[in-house]
Amino acid sequence: MTRKLFASLLLATLAWCAQAHDLDIRIRGPVVEKKLPSGSGMSWHRGRYFVVGDDSPYLFVLDRKFAITDRVLLKDYPVQADGRISKKLKPDFEAMASVAWNGSVWNLILGSGGVKGTRELGLLVSTDGKFKVRAQDMGGLYQDFAALAGFQGGQAVNIEALAIARGDAFFFNRGNAVRNLVFKVALGDLMDYMTGKTRRIAAIRMHEAQLPRLQGVEAGFSGADFWPEIDSLVYSASVENSGNAHDDGAVLGSYLGLIPLTALKNGATLDLTRSARLISRNNAPVRTKVESVALTHTDRRRATGALVSDNDDGSSEFFDLVLSIRP
């Protein structure tokens, strides 16, 4: 057996094991940060976490202990006395990922969609300390997502997570309004769109996903990152007792799980109902609404990182995370 074939079989085996209930989740925390409202998107680069809130005008920089070390104004929004943007005006920044482009690393930040002209903003923000910001209207791409999904009657996308893996970008649509979906586009095409070189991405693939239910409510995608050694996307999915994409509801808990890239072919439906793992302590769900996951170190059996939660009270909760694949 060649080394290349053996490596491929090992990756496939590890991914399968993770799908077969062998993913162990350990968390520590929470660390509550009241000066960072509504944490919703998070990434990691060179020893720093970058975090956005869905109703905050800032990109925050945090150290390993989740202390704020810097912040940069993304756009000058009017804020209320508590520092938050009103629900009517908020950009709803929900998805973020680190992107290597043009010799630098950038944070790609996305509004969720759903409110034309308000929640369709995309931003590229440099991580070099100068925090250069490039803006793009995501409305055209989001409309193409909605058309591909067959949304009708004013239904719109609700993009809650973004992950970059092997030259592709994966957009996660949260199913609290319609359906849990994963849209896939080539990263080069996405960057051409973000930088204005093209107005449309022709090649879009879509996968429908089925997630587990908690107290009768289906979980909805909320965050994502890439675990390269096992060629899998790590996703978070939270359960909130709300029937739409705009109103808050009771927080019931959150899940974590893996999607092997090999499963994202030919438009196959993703059945994640049995492989997703409920975040628990003492055999009880941790009642936190995980919004994003950021990995800091990975190998073939273990990944470390952090989770950020928004429990709709104006603050953010951070958890240290360890994921392990049992032998």
N, C-alpha and C positions, 0 to 999 in steps of 0.2 A: 504493500500500500504506500503510495507516494505521500510525502509530507503535506502537500497541498490538499489532497483528498482527505487525509486524516484530520487536518485542521478544519476543513469544511464540515466533516461529520461531527467533530467535537462541538463546533458552534451550534449545529442543528440540534444536537443532543442536549446541550445546556439550555437552549431556548425552549425545547420541548419540556424539559424538567421544570422550568420556571412556569410554564403554562399548566403544569400538572400539580398544582398546589404545593410546590416546593420552594416558594419564595418566602423568606422570613423577613419580617419588618420589625425594626427596633427604632423607637423615637425617644428623644429626650427633650423636655421642655413642658410648657411653652415659655418663651421669652416674649413678653408683651411690650410693644413699642407704640406708645400713644401719640408720638409726634409723626408717625407715618400712617396716614389713614388708609384703610381699605386695601391692604396689600393684595395684589392680584396677579402680577407677573414678576418673575425672578430669573436671573441668569448669574453665571459665575465666570470670572475671568481674572487670572493672575492674582489670586488671594483676596478678591473682593466680590461681594454680592452686589448686584444691581437690581433694584426693586422699583416697580411702579404700583400706584394705587389707582383703582378705577375712577375715583373722583378727586384725584390730586393733580395739580399741574406740574409736579416735580418728578424727576428721576433721582432716586436716592442711592447713595453708595454706602454699604455697610461692611464692617469687618467680620471676621469669623465668629465673633460673639454677638453679632447682630446689633452692634452699636453704630449709629449713623455717623459717618465721617465726612460726608459731603452731600450736596444736592445741587441739581441744575434745573432751571426753569425750562420746561419743554415748550410751553406756549402760555401766553399771558391770559389766563382765564379769570373772570371775577370769582372770588371765593367768599364764603360765608364766614361768620365769626369764628367757627371751629376749624377754618382752613380748608374746608371741603367745597368742591364745586357742586352746585345744585343738581339734582337728578335730571332736570330738564336740559341742562347745558353740558353735563359732564361728557368727556370724550370716551369714557368707558374703556380705558386701556386695560385689556385683559390678557393679551398674549405677548410673550417676549422671548427672544432667543438670541444667542450670540452668533454672528455671521462673519466669517473671514472673507473680506472682499477688498480688492484693489490694494493689496499689501497691508491692510489694517484689519482690526477686529472691531466690529460695530454691534450695537444692540439694535435689533429690529423690533419695534414696539407697534402693536396693532390695536386699534379700536375694535370692538366686538361686531360692529355692523348693526343693522336693525333700525337706526334712526338716521335718515339721509342727511348728509351735511354736518352731522354732529359726531356720530360714532363710527365714521368710516375713514378716520385719519390713520395713516401709517407714518412712522418716523424711523429714520436711521440716525443713531446717536453714537459718535465715536467713543471708544474707551480709553483714549490716550491722555485723558486729563484735560483736554481742550474742549471736549463735549460739543463738537460740531454737530449740528442738527440739520438733517434733510427731511423734508416733508413730502408726502404723496397721498393723493386721494385714492382710497382703496375701493371706492364705490363700484367701478366697472368690474373688477375682479370678483367682488362679493356678489354682484348681480349674476355673473356667470356661474358662480357656485350655486346660487339659488335656482337658476334655470336648470342646471345639471341635476339637482336634487328634486326637481319637479315641484318646488314650493308654489303654493297657490293662495289666492285670497289675501294678499298683503303679507304673507309669511316672509321672514327675512332670516339671513344667517345669524348665528350667535357664536362667533369665533372666540373661543376661550383659551386656546393653547396653540403653541407653535413649536415644532422641533425640526432641527436640521440634521440630516443623516445621509451619508454616501451620495452627496450631490443632489439631494432632493429636499424639498420643504414640505412638511406635513402640517396641515391646518386642522384643528380639532373643533368641530361644531358641537356645542352643548345641546343636549336633547330635552331641556326643560320646556322649550317652546315647541319644537317639532321633533327631530330625530337626532340621535348621536351619529355623527358622520366624520369621516376622515377624508380630506381632500389632499391630493398629492400633485405637486408641480415641480418641474426641474428648477433647481436653485438658480441656475444661470438665467432662465426665463423670468424668475421672480425678481432678480436684481435688475434686469433690463426694465422691468415694469416699475420698480421702485425708483429708478434713476431717470425715468422718462424716455428711455430708448424705444419702448413699445407701449402701446395703449391697451394691448390685449394679450392674454396668454391662451394660446389655442389648445395646448395639450394639458388637460386636467383629468385626473383619475379620481374616482370616488369610491369609498367603501362605507357601507352601513355597518353600525356596530350595535350589538345587544349587550347591555350592562346589567349587573344584578340589581335586585330591588331590596330596599330596606323599609320595613313597615309599609309595604305596598307601593313605594315610590321608587321609580327607576333612577339610578345614579346618572349623573351627567358629566361628560368630560370637563376638566377644569385646568389641567396642567400637563406638561410633557417635557421630556428631555431624551437624549440618546445615550445608550450604553453600548459603546462600540465593540468591546471584546465578545459580547454575545449577540451582536447585530440585532438589537432589539430596542424599541421605543419604550421608555418608562412613562406611564401616564398616571395621573391622579383623576379621580372622579368623585364628586361630592353629591350628597343627597340633601336636598332642601325641599321642604313641603310647600312649593310654589308652582302654580300651573302655567307660568309664563316667564319670559326673559327679563322682565322689568321689575317685578315686585319681589320683595324679600319674603322668606318664609322660615318656619322653624328648621333649625339645623339638626339633622338626624345622624350624620356621620360622613366618613369619606373612605374611599378605596384607593389602593395602589395596585398596579399590574403591569405586565409586559406584553408587547405586541412584537413578535419576531418580524423582521422585514420580509422574510420569506412568505409570511401570511398575507402581505399586501401586494398581491398579484391578481390580475384578471378580474378585478372588481368583486372579489369574494366577500361575503358577509362575515364579519368578525363576531364570533360568539364568545364573549368575555364573561358570561354569567357565572361560570364555575372557576375560572382562573383568577379573577380579581380578588384581592385580599382586603378584608375590612381592617382598618386601623383600630386596634383595640388595646385596652389595658385591663388586666384582671378579668378577662373574658367579657368585657363590656365595650361597646363602641365608644371611641373618643369623639365627643360631640364638638367637632371642629370642622369648618368648611374649608378644606384645603383648596387653594386657588392655583398653586404653582409648585413645581418641583425643580430643583437645580442640583445637578450632580457635580461634585468637586473632585472625586477620584474614583476610578473604576479599574477592576481587573476581571479575570474570568469567573470569579466566584463571589465577589463582593463589590459593593458600590457605596460610597458615602456622599452626603450632601445635606440638603435642607429642604424644608417645606415652609410655605407661608400660607396663612389662613386669614380670611376676612369674615368675621362673624357679625358684620353689619352694625357694629357699635362705634365705628369711627377709629378703631385702633387696628393693629395687626399682630398676629401671633406667629412666632417662628419656632420651628422644631428642628433639632439635629436629627439626621436620618441615617440609618445603616440598613442596606438591603443585602441579603445573603441568599445564595442558591445552595440549598442543602445537597450534600453528596448522595 
